[in-house]
């Protein structure tokens, strides 16, 4: 049984097919994390997994966007 907070809105209103606000908030956070603007410019370069740390952070956030999109499509996409 699907939780009402996880299902897209349905009905005859003008917002038919829109998703809850928390989905857009997650996308905003993930896209914000994918561009490492929040790291200080004078921060020392650290190597994680053989790559600069900002590359690993960006790749992880991008992978998060992909996984979250798959979740939204699989669980919350309207079946019309």
KOLMAR-148180 format. One record per atom (N, C-alpha, C, O, CB): residue in three letters; x, y, z negated. Coordinates in steps of 0.02 Angstrom, whole numbers, plus 50000, padded with zeros to 5 digits. Each point is the difference from the previous one (the first is absolute). Glycine has a CB too. Example, Ala and Ser with C-alpha at 12.3 -4.5 7.8 and 13.67 -1.06 7.14 Angstrom:
BEGIN
ALA506604971649610 ALA499555005950000 ALA500455006050000 ALA500524999949967 ALA498534994249971 SER500775011250098 SER500425005949997 SER499615005549963 SER500255005549992 SER500344991350116 
//
This chain:
BEGIN
UNK500424994150000 UNK499585005950000 UNK500445006250000 UNK500455000649958 UNK498634993249981 UNK500815010650106 UNK500425006050007 UNK499815005249949 UNK499415001049986 UNK500714996750136 UNK500375005549850 UNK499905005449953 UNK499765006150038 UNK500255001550054 UNK500644993949867 UNK498635008250052 UNK499725005850034 UNK500515005550011 UNK499945003950048 UNK498964993449901 UNK501615003150009 UNK500515005250008 UNK500504998250055 UNK500385004350021 UNK499494998749860 UNK500134990850142 UNK500474997950051 UNK499694999550069 UNK500354998750049 UNK500274995349863 UNK498745006950093 UNK499684999350065 UNK499895006950031 UNK499895004949964 UNK499544984649998 UNK500625010950104 UNK499895006550032 UNK499275002249992 UNK499554995949990 UNK501365001550092 UNK498995009049923 UNK499335002749995 UNK499604997950061 UNK500254999850056 UNK500165010049877 UNK498964988650055 UNK499564998350055 UNK499355003849989 UNK499885002749946 UNK500644985850070 UNK499075011750034 UNK499375003549995 UNK499915004850058 UNK500374999850049 UNK499674999249827 UNK499475005250117 UNK499855004650055 UNK500275007049990 UNK499845004550039 UNK499154988949980 UNK501445007649931 UNK500275006749990 UNK500555001450051 UNK500204995550037 UNK499535003949840 UNK500505006850126 UNK500485002150050 UNK500714997549984 UNK500455000950040 UNK498855009149981 UNK500804986849921 UNK500664997349982 UNK500034992550011 UNK500424996749970 UNK499715012549946 UNK499454988250125 UNK499974992850011 UNK500674997550025 UNK500295002850047 UNK498494998049979 UNK501474994049942 UNK500634997050021 UNK500615003149968 UNK500564997750013 UNK498884999750092 UNK500475007849854 UNK500585003049968 UNK500214995849940 UNK499594996249973 UNK500055015350065 UNK500984989149942 UNK500264996149945 UNK500045004249937 UNK499985006150003 UNK500674986950078 UNK499395003849862 UNK500055003649936 UNK500625004449998 UNK500494998950035 UNK498904991849908 UNK500585014450015 UNK500555004849995 UNK500654996949976 UNK500535002350018 UNK498625006549959 UNK500814985849983 UNK500624997049974 UNK500424997150056 UNK500614999849994 UNK498804997749900 UNK500285000350161 UNK500394997450056 UNK500415005650031 UNK500594999150015 UNK498534992150008 UNK500585014649987 UNK500365005650029 UNK500555002449952 UNK500535002250023 UNK498445001150042 UNK500914996349870 UNK500515002049951 UNK500604995350003 UNK500575002249995 UNK498545002549931 UNK500764988850083 UNK500554995250006 UNK500405001450063 UNK500624999949999 UNK498724991449938 UNK500325009950119 UNK500355001650062 UNK500425006449992 UNK500575000250023 UNK498524994350043 UNK500645010549903 UNK500375006249989 UNK500634998849959 UNK500535002650017 UNK498395003849990 UNK501024989749940 UNK500584998449958 UNK500524996050038 UNK500605001449995 UNK498664998849904 UNK500524994850140 UNK500484995950037 UNK500345004050055 UNK500614999450009 UNK498694990649967 UNK500345014150060 UNK500315004150051 UNK500465005249969 UNK500525001750028 UNK498504996550047 UNK500785004449867 UNK500445004849965 UNK500654996749978 UNK500535003150003 UNK498475003149959 UNK500964987550016 UNK500604996449979 UNK500434998050059 UNK500604999049992 UNK498784996849909 UNK500335003650158 UNK500394997750058 UNK500485005350026 UNK500474998450037 UNK498584994149992 UNK500835013749954 UNK500465005450020 UNK500345002449936 UNK499675003149958 UNK499605000550143 UNK501374995049890 UNK500325001349935 UNK500175007449990 UNK500575001649984 UNK499894987050021 UNK499065015850002 UNK500095007149989 UNK500105001649927 UNK500265005349983 UNK499044997050117 UNK500494993249856 UNK500035001249928 UNK500694998549970 UNK500115001449942 UNK498684995950054 UNK501664999850044 UNK500684998649975 UNK500425006350005 UNK499965003650051 UNK499954984349984 UNK500495013649915 UNK500425006050003 UNK500514999550057 UNK500274994750014 UNK499595006849862 UNK500255004150158 UNK500475000050057 UNK500714998649978 UNK500404997350038 UNK498855010850021 UNK500934993849880 UNK500684999049977 UNK500094993549960 UNK500514999149967 UNK499615013250031 UNK499394983350004 UNK500044993649964 UNK500554995750032 UNK500074999950061 UNK498695000749907 UNK501614995849991 UNK500514995650028 UNK499684994450041 UNK499474997549983 UNK501295005249920 UNK499584995450150 UNK499754994750044 UNK500104993349965 UNK500564998149985 UNK499705008850119 UNK499194989649885 UNK500034993349970 UNK499834994950054 UNK499595001350043 UNK500095003249842 UNK500644989850112 UNK499894994750049 UNK499594994549967 UNK500204997249949 UNK500895005550111 UNK498334995949970 UNK499574994649978 UNK499924995250058 UNK499815002150055 UNK499585005349861 UNK500764986350075 UNK499924994950052 UNK500395001950063 UNK499804998250056 UNK499074999049898 UNK501685006250037 UNK500425001950057 UNK499775006150038 UNK500285001750052 UNK499994986549956 UNK499225015349967 UNK499725005950032 UNK499995005749950 UNK499984998849940 UNK499324994150139 UNK500705013349945 UNK499905005649954 UNK499344999349963 UNK499514997550029 UNK501185009950047 UNK499294994749862 UNK499404998949959 UNK499385003250030 UNK499454997449992 UNK501295002249909 UNK499345006150133 UNK499415003350028 UNK499704995950057 UNK499405000350013 UNK501075010949954 UNK499954984950068 UNK499754995750054 UNK499594994249970 UNK499474998350026 UNK501525004850047 UNK499264994049874 UNK499654994549967 UNK499325002449973 UNK499504996550007 UNK501604998149963 UNK498895011349999 UNK499385002849975 UNK499505001250057 UNK499414998349993 UNK501225007249912 UNK499614997350149 UNK499575001450058 UNK499734993550031 UNK499414999650017 UNK501245010950004 UNK499784984549986 UNK499784993750028 UNK499494996449955 UNK499524997150024 UNK501595001950034 UNK499015001349876 UNK499534997049953 UNK499325003450002 UNK499484996749998 UNK501495000149928 UNK499035009850079 UNK499365003650004 UNK499654998550066 UNK499384999450001 UNK501095009749925 UNK499904990450128 UNK499714998350064 UNK499714993049999 UNK499454998850026 UNK501365008850031 UNK499544987749912 UNK499734993249993 UNK499375000249956 UNK499534996350013 UNK501644998850000 UNK498835009249936 UNK499405000849958 UNK499415002450040 UNK499434997849989 UNK501305004549915 UNK499385002450142 UNK499465002550044 UNK499734994250042 UNK499394999350007 UNK501145012249997 UNK499914984450023 UNK499794994450042 UNK499594994949960 UNK499484997750023 UNK501535004050049 UNK499234996649869 UNK499654995149958 UNK499335002849977 UNK499504996450000 UNK501604998849962 UNK498895011150018 UNK499375003049977 UNK499505000550058 UNK499404998949989 UNK501235007549924 UNK499604995250146 UNK499565000250059 UNK499714993150013 UNK499404999450015 UNK501275010150033 UNK499744985349948 UNK499744993250010 UNK499484998349947 UNK499494996850016 UNK501614999850034 UNK499025005549888 UNK499514998849947 UNK499345003650015 UNK499464997049994 UNK501475001949924 UNK499115007450102 UNK499395003950014 UNK499624996950058 UNK499384999349997 UNK501185011149961 UNK499784987750095 UNK499664997150058 UNK499704993249981 UNK499434998650020 UNK501375007450058 UNK499564990049885 UNK499764993349983 UNK499435000249950 UNK499514996250007 UNK501624999550016 UNK498925008549926 UNK499514999949946 UNK499455005350006 UNK499444998849977 UNK501464996849952 UNK499245010150101 UNK499535005649995 UNK499725002450066 UNK499565004350001 UNK501064998949900 UNK499624994250154 UNK499765002450066 UNK499284998050009 UNK499814994349986 UNK501355004750062 UNK498425005749975 UNK499294998350010 UNK499914994850055 UNK500335000350051 UNK499365011349910 UNK499864983850027 UNK499854994850049 UNK499375001850038 UNK499454998249978 UNK501124993049950 UNK499505012250127 UNK499415002250037 UNK499974996650066 UNK499535001150039 UNK500505009949905 
//
